[in-house]
């Protein structure tokens, strides 16, 4: 994987920050295409479309809120040099909140497609949802690249998807208002 990343960086001559966004977007598109191909024969291809809409909202909201957080950190003079603890904690709070929100969305979206489905299909749908949460972690890793962020965010993405898959009411209670604002209701 490292060889592929280094080769792509050399070919496209992208700075590290921009490469993270481009790689995340490409992986996002590949995942959605593969999910649609997998779910189409099962009659559940609309789940891939719902995830695509959700990923669009995730990208836009994540970038906007990360920029807002950066401005707030500048306002309070919180940076990696002087107030490392406040800087890291505020970035972790943002990224974990976004990942948990995505996991709630994905778990609820998958649940909406599991009605009257056999158990083997439920397993496939939940695996797609789980992988989408991992992909959301990759999206957030384009912004928060540090090792601390990646470790915490990976655990947050996986654990929150499992939590909201088991307790969908919790995901609806915490993030339902947000889904309703953006028309991404997943009842």
Backbone bond lengths (Angstrom), bond angles and torsions (degrees), N, CA, C in turn:
res aa  C-N    CA-C-N  psi(-1)  N-CA   C-N-CA  omega(-1)  CA-C   N-CA-C  phi
1 X - - - 1.446 - - 1.523 110.54 -
2 X 1.321 115.99 -40.88 1.476 120.75 -179.99 1.522 110.08 -62.62
3 X 1.331 117.62 -39.98 1.462 121.93 179.36 1.525 110.56 -62.84
4 X 1.331 116.60 -41.34 1.466 120.74 178.98 1.523 110.10 -64.07
5 X 1.326 117.33 -45.35 1.456 120.87 -179.95 1.527 111.12 -61.62
6 X 1.334 116.78 -45.24 1.463 119.94 -179.36 1.524 111.43 -65.20
7 X 1.323 116.69 -38.60 1.471 120.83 178.83 1.521 110.58 -65.00
8 X 1.320 117.12 -44.98 1.466 120.32 178.82 1.523 111.59 -63.50
9 X 1.311 117.10 -37.87 1.472 120.07 177.59 1.514 110.75 -62.17
10 X 1.337 116.56 -42.49 1.462 120.13 179.75 1.523 111.79 -67.68
11 X 1.329 117.06 -42.48 1.457 121.02 -177.71 1.526 111.03 -65.23
12 X 1.308 116.94 -45.76 1.460 120.26 -175.70 1.528 113.12 -95.76
13 X 1.333 117.50 -7.32 1.460 123.34 178.02 1.527 112.35 49.11
14 X 1.312 115.76 49.75 1.459 121.32 -179.88 1.520 110.10 -96.00
15 X 1.328 117.10 140.83 1.465 118.29 172.08 1.524 109.94 -65.16
16 X 1.326 116.39 156.86 1.464 120.93 -175.95 1.524 112.97 -54.63
17 X 1.341 117.86 -42.39 1.458 120.54 -178.23 1.521 111.35 -62.67
18 X 1.333 116.06 -46.23 1.454 120.11 -178.84 1.524 110.82 -70.57
19 X 1.317 116.89 -34.87 1.461 120.34 179.09 1.521 111.07 -59.94
20 X 1.334 117.57 -39.48 1.458 120.69 178.88 1.519 111.88 -59.93
21 X 1.321 116.81 -41.41 1.465 120.81 179.29 1.524 111.37 -68.89
22 X 1.328 116.53 -43.95 1.466 120.29 -179.32 1.526 110.31 -65.36
23 X 1.328 116.68 -46.04 1.469 120.13 179.25 1.530 110.57 -62.61
24 X 1.325 117.10 -41.37 1.466 120.32 178.01 1.515 111.98 -62.47
25 X 1.331 116.89 -42.49 1.469 120.93 179.73 1.526 111.09 -66.27
26 X 1.328 116.80 -41.22 1.464 120.20 179.29 1.527 110.36 -65.82
27 X 1.324 117.00 -45.53 1.471 120.19 177.24 1.518 110.87 -61.48
28 X 1.315 116.75 -36.98 1.462 122.00 177.70 1.526 110.40 -60.20
29 X 1.310 116.78 -48.23 1.468 121.32 179.99 1.529 111.71 -65.35
30 X 1.323 116.56 -42.15 1.471 120.05 178.75 1.521 110.41 -62.78
31 X 1.338 116.61 -45.54 1.462 120.20 178.98 1.525 111.31 -58.65
32 X 1.327 116.50 -47.45 1.465 119.97 -178.03 1.527 111.42 -63.49
33 X 1.328 117.17 -39.00 1.465 120.24 178.10 1.529 110.66 -65.40
34 X 1.325 116.54 -45.26 1.470 119.62 179.48 1.527 111.43 -66.63
35 X 1.329 116.68 -38.37 1.467 119.89 177.84 1.525 110.17 -63.64
36 X 1.326 117.08 -42.84 1.471 120.36 178.90 1.525 110.67 -62.79
37 X 1.330 116.50 -42.09 1.468 119.60 178.68 1.527 112.08 -65.25
38 X 1.315 116.57 -36.84 1.464 120.81 178.50 1.528 111.25 -71.15
39 X 1.325 116.38 -40.92 1.462 120.70 -173.64 1.527 113.24 -84.48
40 X 1.301 117.86 -20.41 1.463 121.14 -177.74 1.523 112.81 -59.00
41 X 1.349 119.33 -51.02 1.474 118.48 178.97 1.533 113.22 -63.69
42 X 1.325 116.55 -20.35 1.462 120.92 179.65 1.530 111.74 -86.73
43 X 1.327 116.06 -3.33 1.458 120.32 -177.90 1.523 113.00 74.84
44 X 1.316 117.32 22.01 1.462 121.79 -177.07 1.540 112.01 -124.18
45 X 1.322 117.60 26.34 1.463 121.23 -178.01 1.528 112.39 -63.06
46 X 1.318 117.46 -23.64 1.460 119.72 178.24 1.534 112.30 -62.71
47 X 1.331 116.54 -23.58 1.461 119.18 175.66 1.527 109.81 -61.97
48 X 1.329 117.52 -41.09 1.465 120.63 178.27 1.525 110.71 -62.80
49 X 1.318 117.04 -37.99 1.464 120.80 177.16 1.527 110.85 -65.74
50 X 1.320 116.80 -42.41 1.461 120.74 177.87 1.527 110.87 -64.01
51 X 1.330 116.46 -40.00 1.464 119.84 176.69 1.526 110.87 -65.68
52 X 1.332 117.52 -37.29 1.466 120.91 178.50 1.529 110.35 -61.39
53 X 1.317 116.64 -45.09 1.468 120.34 177.32 1.526 110.04 -62.14
54 X 1.318 116.55 -42.28 1.458 120.60 178.44 1.515 112.49 -63.42
55 X 1.337 117.07 -41.30 1.463 119.64 178.68 1.524 111.25 -65.03
56 X 1.320 116.98 -37.91 1.468 119.87 176.68 1.532 109.63 -58.98
57 X 1.324 115.88 -47.90 1.468 120.35 179.27 1.531 109.96 -63.52
58 X 1.336 117.30 -41.05 1.465 120.77 179.25 1.522 110.83 -59.48
59 X 1.325 117.37 -47.83 1.467 120.86 -179.90 1.522 110.87 -59.82
60 X 1.323 116.77 -50.27 1.468 120.54 -176.19 1.530 111.03 -63.89
61 X 1.318 116.86 -49.97 1.466 120.36 -177.38 1.528 110.77 -66.19
62 X 1.316 117.62 -38.85 1.464 120.42 179.59 1.523 111.18 -63.42
63 X 1.313 117.16 -45.64 1.465 119.93 -179.32 1.524 110.67 -65.54
64 X 1.325 117.27 -45.15 1.468 120.22 -179.40 1.524 111.19 -63.42
65 X 1.329 116.90 -46.45 1.468 118.89 -178.18 1.528 111.76 -70.40
66 X 1.336 118.03 -31.73 1.467 120.16 175.82 1.530 110.26 -66.12
67 X 1.330 116.45 -39.52 1.468 119.43 176.49 1.528 111.49 -65.55
68 X 1.339 116.11 -40.84 1.469 119.67 176.33 1.519 111.60 -63.22
69 X 1.325 116.70 -42.34 1.463 120.41 178.09 1.525 110.20 -61.74
70 X 1.324 116.65 -40.18 1.465 120.77 178.31 1.530 110.49 -61.16
71 X 1.332 117.33 -42.45 1.477 120.74 178.57 1.526 111.02 -65.35
72 X 1.326 117.16 -39.76 1.463 120.79 177.82 1.528 110.15 -64.76
73 X 1.335 116.52 -41.46 1.463 119.94 177.81 1.528 110.72 -63.24
74 X 1.326 117.53 -38.74 1.465 120.50 176.66 1.523 111.27 -65.36
75 X 1.325 115.84 -41.46 1.460 121.02 179.91 1.529 111.27 -59.39
76 X 1.318 116.42 -43.27 1.462 120.90 -179.58 1.530 112.93 -92.33
77 X 1.315 116.09 8.08 1.471 122.85 178.65 1.526 112.64 54.92
78 X 1.321 113.28 44.31 1.462 120.40 176.86 1.523 106.73 -99.98
79 X 1.321 116.11 117.45 1.465 119.80 178.13 1.524 109.77 -143.69
80 X 1.320 115.18 176.45 1.462 120.34 -175.34 1.528 112.35 -71.32
81 X 1.333 117.57 -17.32 1.464 120.02 -177.76 1.518 113.51 -88.59
82 X 1.336 117.41 -39.17 1.465 119.18 -173.47 1.518 113.88 -102.71
83 X 1.325 116.88 -38.51 1.469 121.03 -177.09 1.531 109.37 -128.95
84 X 1.304 115.49 63.75 1.467 120.39 -174.57 1.516 112.22 -58.14
85 X 1.323 117.91 -38.20 1.453 120.00 -177.78 1.531 111.40 -65.28
86 X 1.321 117.63 -47.67 1.468 120.50 179.28 1.525 110.96 -65.69
87 X 1.307 116.34 -36.44 1.467 121.22 179.81 1.527 110.70 -64.12
88 X 1.304 116.55 -51.05 1.471 121.22 -178.01 1.524 110.58 -67.08
89 X 1.321 117.44 -43.37 1.469 120.37 -178.31 1.527 110.83 -64.37
90 X 1.322 117.93 -41.89 1.469 119.41 179.62 1.527 111.03 -66.86
91 X 1.313 117.50 -38.42 1.466 120.13 176.79 1.529 111.20 -67.35
92 X 1.324 116.73 -40.35 1.461 120.02 177.05 1.524 111.26 -64.48
93 X 1.315 117.06 -40.96 1.467 120.18 179.11 1.530 110.15 -60.90
94 X 1.319 116.44 -43.27 1.471 120.09 179.40 1.523 110.59 -63.66
95 X 1.316 116.66 -50.10 1.466 119.45 -174.88 1.526 112.06 -67.58
96 X 1.318 117.86 -39.58 1.468 120.29 178.79 1.527 110.55 -67.46
97 X 1.333 117.44 -39.22 1.464 120.64 177.38 1.527 110.55 -61.90
98 X 1.324 116.87 -42.55 1.465 120.55 179.43 1.531 110.91 -66.99
99 X 1.320 117.26 -41.80 1.467 120.46 -179.74 1.522 111.76 -67.27
100 X 1.305 116.62 -40.93 1.469 119.34 177.96 1.527 109.96 -65.02
101 X 1.321 116.46 -38.19 1.469 119.91 176.28 1.515 112.01 -62.42
102 X 1.339 115.96 -43.96 1.460 118.19 177.06 1.524 110.74 -62.81
103 X 1.314 116.90 -44.14 1.466 120.21 -178.61 1.519 111.20 -61.88
104 X 1.331 117.14 -38.67 1.463 120.21 176.42 1.525 109.86 -63.16
105 X 1.330 116.46 -44.83 1.459 120.95 178.62 1.525 110.67 -60.09
106 X 1.331 116.55 -49.29 1.467 120.82 -177.49 1.531 111.34 -63.50
107 X 1.322 116.96 -44.23 1.468 120.21 -179.45 1.526 110.76 -63.50
108 X 1.328 116.92 -42.15 1.462 119.71 179.25 1.533 111.55 -69.88
109 X 1.321 117.22 -36.37 1.466 120.52 177.97 1.525 110.29 -65.07
110 X 1.315 116.41 -44.36 1.468 120.37 178.56 1.525 109.77 -62.65
111 X 1.315 116.19 -44.34 1.471 120.25 -179.28 1.530 111.55 -58.13
112 X 1.320 116.76 -36.69 1.467 120.72 179.81 1.530 111.73 -65.07
113 X 1.322 117.11 -23.66 1.464 120.88 -178.75 1.532 113.22 -99.16
114 X 1.319 117.72 0.15 1.467 119.87 -178.42 1.521 113.34 -94.01
115 X 1.316 117.60 -4.74 1.464 119.86 179.65 1.522 110.64 -60.75
116 X 1.298 116.58 131.92 1.468 123.53 178.38 1.526 113.27 59.03
117 X 1.317 117.49 24.54 1.463 120.44 178.21 1.532 108.88 -101.83
118 X 1.319 116.85 146.79 1.474 118.51 175.50 1.536 110.28 -66.73
119 X 1.302 115.53 162.05 1.464 121.07 -175.72 1.526 111.35 -59.27
120 X 1.330 118.96 -40.68 1.462 120.83 -178.57 1.531 110.61 -62.52
121 X 1.333 117.45 -34.24 1.457 120.40 178.36 1.531 110.24 -73.48
122 X 1.328 116.48 -37.18 1.464 119.89 175.64 1.524 110.43 -58.17
123 X 1.328 116.30 -42.54 1.467 120.75 179.81 1.527 109.88 -60.91
124 X 1.315 117.50 -45.71 1.474 121.20 179.25 1.523 110.40 -61.23
125 X 1.326 116.79 -45.09 1.467 120.45 -178.61 1.532 111.23 -63.80
126 X 1.322 116.86 -41.75 1.467 119.01 179.26 1.527 111.71 -70.30
127 X 1.315 118.26 -31.82 1.468 120.35 174.70 1.533 109.67 -64.81
128 X 1.331 117.28 -42.44 1.467 120.41 176.61 1.528 110.05 -60.48
129 X 1.325 116.99 -43.56 1.461 120.54 177.77 1.515 112.50 -62.85
130 X 1.331 116.61 -42.96 1.463 121.31 178.50 1.524 110.43 -62.19
131 X 1.335 116.38 -44.45 1.463 119.86 178.67 1.525 111.72 -64.71
132 X 1.336 116.34 -32.59 1.468 118.51 177.01 1.527 110.56 -66.85
133 X 1.321 117.37 -33.22 1.464 120.24 175.74 1.526 110.82 -68.38
134 X 1.309 116.07 -36.10 1.471 119.11 175.37 1.531 109.61 -65.56
135 X 1.312 116.65 -39.81 1.464 120.39 177.69 1.529 110.82 -65.07
136 X 1.317 117.58 -37.20 1.464 120.52 175.36 1.530 109.86 -60.78
137 X 1.321 117.08 -37.55 1.466 121.32 174.53 1.528 109.74 -59.70
138 X 1.326 117.73 -42.09 1.471 121.01 178.98 1.524 110.49 -64.88
139 X 1.333 116.72 -39.81 1.467 120.79 176.99 1.529 109.93 -59.09
140 X 1.334 117.11 -48.09 1.467 120.54 -179.80 1.524 111.58 -68.23
141 X 1.331 117.04 -26.18 1.459 120.24 178.27 1.527 111.78 -69.99
142 X 1.323 117.28 -17.90 1.460 120.15 174.93 1.522 110.35 -68.42
143 X 1.328 116.76 -28.04 1.466 121.15 -179.74 1.522 110.58 -95.71
144 X 1.318 115.99 -47.40 1.465 121.45 -177.73 1.526 108.14 -106.30
145 X 1.329 115.43 94.11 1.467 121.12 -169.19 1.524 114.29 -91.95
146 X 1.303 118.96 -12.61 1.462 121.28 -175.22 1.513 113.37 -66.27
147 X 1.313 114.06 157.44 1.463 121.10 -178.57 1.535 111.68 -62.81
148 X 1.313 116.66 -39.04 1.473 120.59 178.58 1.520 110.07 -62.02
149 X 1.341 115.77 -45.87 1.461 119.85 -179.99 1.526 110.89 -61.83
150 X 1.309 116.07 -44.63 1.464 119.19 -177.70 1.526 112.08 -63.43
151 X 1.314 117.16 -42.35 1.465 120.02 -179.89 1.520 112.26 -63.69
152 X 1.311 116.28 -48.57 1.467 120.44 -179.35 1.524 110.15 -67.69
153 X 1.326 116.93 -44.41 1.467 120.45 -176.63 1.523 112.93 -65.80
154 X 1.317 117.43 -36.54 1.461 119.60 177.83 1.530 110.30 -63.74
155 X 1.317 115.95 -46.22 1.468 119.56 177.54 1.527 111.02 -62.46
156 X 1.328 116.57 -40.20 1.470 120.58 -179.63 1.525 110.84 -64.83
157 X 1.322 117.16 -42.08 1.468 120.13 -179.04 1.523 110.65 -63.56
158 X 1.315 116.64 -48.95 1.468 120.25 -177.75 1.525 111.13 -66.65
159 X 1.338 116.45 -49.16 1.465 120.09 -175.69 1.527 111.60 -65.46
160 X 1.325 117.14 -39.43 1.466 118.57 -178.30 1.527 111.30 -70.59
161 X 1.340 117.92 -34.53 1.469 117.78 176.36 1.525 110.02 -64.73
162 X 1.315 116.90 -45.36 1.467 120.23 179.25 1.530 110.25 -61.58
163 X 1.336 116.69 -44.33 1.465 120.51 179.44 1.527 110.98 -59.09
164 X 1.331 117.40 -49.37 1.460 120.27 -176.09 1.529 112.67 -76.07
165 X 1.323 117.46 -20.47 1.470 119.44 173.14 1.524 109.85 -72.55
166 X 1.334 116.16 -37.16 1.462 120.75 179.45 1.533 111.28 -79.96
167 X 1.331 116.63 -37.08 1.472 122.15 -178.51 1.537 109.84 -123.02
168 X 1.325 117.71 73.21 1.472 119.43 -176.17 1.526 113.74 -62.38
169 X 1.314 116.97 -28.30 1.468 120.03 177.98 1.522 112.00 -61.57
170 X 1.324 116.43 -33.33 1.467 120.46 178.90 1.529 110.24 -66.34
171 X 1.314 116.84 -42.68 1.466 120.31 177.93 1.509 111.82 -63.68
172 X 1.334 116.04 -40.42 1.468 121.21 178.47 1.518 110.54 -66.31
173 X 1.333 116.42 -40.02 1.462 120.39 -178.33 1.524 111.80 -67.29
174 X 1.331 117.08 -40.82 1.460 120.38 -175.57 1.533 112.20 -81.35
175 X 1.328 117.53 -41.16 1.465 120.49 -172.24 1.529 114.53 -115.68
176 X 1.309 118.89 -0.55 1.460 121.08 -176.25 1.512 113.90 -57.40
177 X 1.323 117.38 -39.24 1.466 121.51 178.45 1.522 110.93 -58.44
178 X 1.334 116.66 -39.44 1.460 120.92 -178.84 1.522 110.84 -67.88
179 X 1.333 116.26 -42.36 1.466 119.97 179.48 1.525 110.07 -63.34
180 X 1.321 116.83 -38.68 1.462 120.74 -179.92 1.524 111.76 -66.36
181 X 1.333 117.76 -37.59 1.466 121.36 179.43 1.530 110.62 -59.96
182 X 1.321 116.34 -43.48 1.453 120.80 -175.79 1.523 114.06 -92.95
183 X 1.308 116.77 8.30 1.452 119.55 178.79 1.520 112.40 66.97
184 X 1.310 116.26 26.28 1.460 121.43 -179.02 1.521 109.83 -105.87
185 X 1.314 116.69 33.00 1.456 120.82 -177.06 1.517 110.52 -58.05
186 X 1.306 115.71 134.22 1.468 120.58 -176.94 1.504 112.31 -124.48
187 X 1.279 118.11 18.23 1.476 125.83 -178.40 1.480 114.20 -1.20
